[in-house]
Amino acid sequence: MSGMRISIPIIVVAVLCVVTLGNNTAAQKSELKFRVPPGWVEEERTSSMRVAQYRLPKVEGDTEDASLVLYYFGQGQGGSVTANIDRWIAQMKQPDGSPVKGAKDEHLEANGLKVTTVDLSGTYVAETAPGSGTFNNKPGYRLRAAVVETPNGNYYLKLIGPEKTVTQWNDSFLSYIKSFEFK
């Protein structure tokens, strides 16, 4: 009988350990939460690294819609804030092919999360797909991008499209960022 008394406490301790580990696992599954502004059209994600993907309808006079994608590559993945800001700046050129002047990055806080944004206008020259060797050449574009720092790693947000269309959606872009919460 004394063997039975020992095994019951061992079972209780084992169950408590499993419950505790389960709770820790749930805590680690925190993720970025946000509110999607009205008018944005949710699209099917074309990659598992895309948390969300939207089409922002064009304004009168523009020939294309804008595109907004929220990326998450995993903890410690995707590069530093500075490396991403520099990469986005390199994706925009002046009409003569020189770097865009007046690129400005701004720092803000959204519900306790550090966010760095960049706002650029010019000719969009990024690769059509990473590693493709084929490049865009779209004058009159505007790029708004942000790095959102969370306890589980950075999230990356990129809005690209014709300048007038992106300008039309700029306030909703900022409200989207300000809605970010990590829970």
Secondary structure as GFF3:
##gff-version 3
##sequence-region A 1 183
A	DSSP	alpha_helix	2	28	.	.	.	ID=ss1
A	DSSP	beta_strand	32	33	.	.	.	ID=ss2
A	DSSP	beta_strand	41	42	.	.	.	ID=ss3
A	DSSP	beta_strand	50	56	.	.	.	ID=ss4
A	DSSP	beta_strand	66	72	.	.	.	ID=ss5
A	DSSP	alpha_helix	81	90	.	.	.	ID=ss6
A	DSSP	beta_strand	92	93	.	.	.	ID=ss7
A	DSSP	beta_strand	104	110	.	.	.	ID=ss8
A	DSSP	beta_strand	113	124	.	.	.	ID=ss9
A	DSSP	beta_strand	138	150	.	.	.	ID=ss10
A	DSSP	beta_strand	153	162	.	.	.	ID=ss11
A	DSSP	alpha_helix	163	168	.	.	.	ID=ss12
A	DSSP	alpha_helix	170	178	.	.	.	ID=ss13
A	DSSP	beta_strand	181	182	.	.	.	ID=ss14
###
